[in-house]
Amino acid sequence: MEKNVALIALFAALIAALGLIPKITLGFGVPITAQSLGVMLCGTVLGSKRGGLAVLLFLLLVAMGLPLLSGGRGGLGLFVSPSAGFLIGWPVAAFATGWIVEHWRGAPLALVAGLASMIGGIIVMYAFGIIGLSIALEKTLTEATALVAAFIPADVLKAALAGMLTAALAKARPASVLSRAGTIKAL
């Protein structure tokens, strides 16, 4: 139990640390940040439950006002901003990414983790982000989808990086990749 809590806190801190990499804010108010790589890694390394909880912990700290998002942003106001859908989708994205890695065992881990990051960390996250953007900016879903197209190249690169990092970690310390542990233990 204590190990799980420590890992969840560690990966919440990883997401925060990735916020130190400067953001690139697009004209419609949603920044490109490295923090979505942290969300992907939460799923690929910790698995679905622990990964989702790590992201939820991070978002709780942000909601409490800690300036942990890229650019030193924090507070409840972010959850009604154009970025709100992406933030709300982060724990679901980490959970989906982790679930795929936990259950897809027939291929090399780098490939599985990379594809899981694309499915969970891009498709799932974008579904939430597009809906949130549509609501916040009063755009149609098609217009909001066109706006987020600018994120795709960077997110595909982050997904590939998450796959490579997860595979490298598994090679160096196999027991540390909990998404691939022999049995998934309850929290």
N, C-alpha and C positions, 0 to 999 in steps of 0.2 A: 504494500500500500504506500509506504513512504517513498519507495523508488518511483512509483507511478506519479505521485504528487511532484517530486523533484523534476522528473522528465517533462511533465506538463508545464511547470513553471519555466524550465530551461527553454523549451520551444516557444513559449510566449515571449520570453526575453529575446530569442532569436528573431522573431518577427519585429520586435521593437528595434533591435540593433540594425536590421535591414532598412529601417526607416531613416537611418542616418545617411544613407546614400541619397544624394539630392534627387528630388522629384522633378518630373517634367509635367507641368500643368497644361492641359489642352484648353482650347478656347471655351469649352462648355463647362469647365469647372471640375473635371475628373482628372486627377493626376496619374501619370504612369510612375509606378514605384517598384522597388525591389521586394516590397513586403509580400506580394502575392507568391513569390518564390518560397518564402517562409511558410505560407499556407500550404503550398504543395508539399514541402518537406515534412510538415507536421503529419500529413496523411501517409506519405511514402515511408517514413521512418517509424513513426509512432503507431500507425494503424488508425483505423476508423474512430474508435472511441476516444483514445488518448489524444489523437490529433485534433478531433473536433473540440474536445475539452480545452486543449491548449489555446486554440483560437478563441473560444468563448472567454477564457480567462483574460486574454489580451484585450478583447473588446470590452469586457467589464472594466478594465483599467482605463481604457480610452473614454468610456462613458462617464467614469468618475472624474474625468477632467485631466488625467495625465496626458501630457503632450507627446504621445508615443507614435502617432502616425507621421509619415514622412512630412517634413516641413514644420514639425513641432505642433501638430494639430491634435486636439483632444476636446472632449466635452460632448454633451448630449446633442448639441446642434448638428453635429455631423450625421446623426441618424435621420435627419430630415433634409439633408443636402443632396446634390446630384450624385454623390458617392454612396449614399445610404444603401442602395440595393446591393452594391458590391460588398459593403461591410457586412450586411445581413447574410449575404451568400457565402462569406468566407468559412464559417464553421461547417456549413453543408458541403462546401467544396472539399474541405479537408477530410470530412467523413467519407464522402464518395470516393475520393482518391485512395484513402486508406482501405476502404472496403474492396476496391478493385485489386489492389496489391495483395491483400490478404487471401483473396479467393482465386486469383489467376496465377497458377503455379507452373503452367506448362511452357513458359518461355523464359529467356534470360531476364534477370531482375532489372537491368538497365532499360530494356525495352518495355517491360511491364510498367515500371515506375514512370517512365517517360509518357507512355500512352495513358496511364491512369491520371497523370498530371494534366494531360490535355483534356481528358474527359471531365475530370472533377474540377481541376483548377482553371479551365477555360470554359468549357461548355456549360457546366453547372453554374459556375460563378457568373458567367455572362447572362444566363437566364435571369438571375436575380438582378444583376446590374442593369440590364436593358429595361426591365420592368420599373425599377427604381428611377432610372433616368427619365423614362417616359412620364412617370408621375411628377417628378420634381420639375422638369422642364416643360411639361404639358405638350409633349410630342407624341406622335403615333409610335407604335412599336417598330414600324419600319424605319421611321426617322431616327429613333434611338439606336436601332441596330446599325444604321449607317454611321452614326457618330462613334460607336465603339469599335468599328473596323480598324481604326488607327492603333488599337491595342494588340491586335492579333500577332504581328511579327515578333514583338518583344515577349509576349506571353508564350509563344511557341518556343522561343529561345530559352525562356525560364523553365518550361516543362522538360526540354531536353537536358538542361543543366540539372534539374531535380533528379532525373533518371540516372545521369552519370554520377552525381554525388551520392545517391542512395546505393548504387552498385559499388562504388569505391568504399563506402563505409561498411557495406556488407562483406567486402573482401578483407578489409583491415580488421574489422571487429564484428563477425557475423551475429553475435548475440545482441548487438546494439540495435539491429534493425528489427524492431518488435513487430512490424507488420508481417514479417516472414518467420516469426517464432513458430516452433513446432505446434504449439497449441495456443490459442488466444485465451489468455486468462482474463477473468472478470476483474473489473476495477474494484 
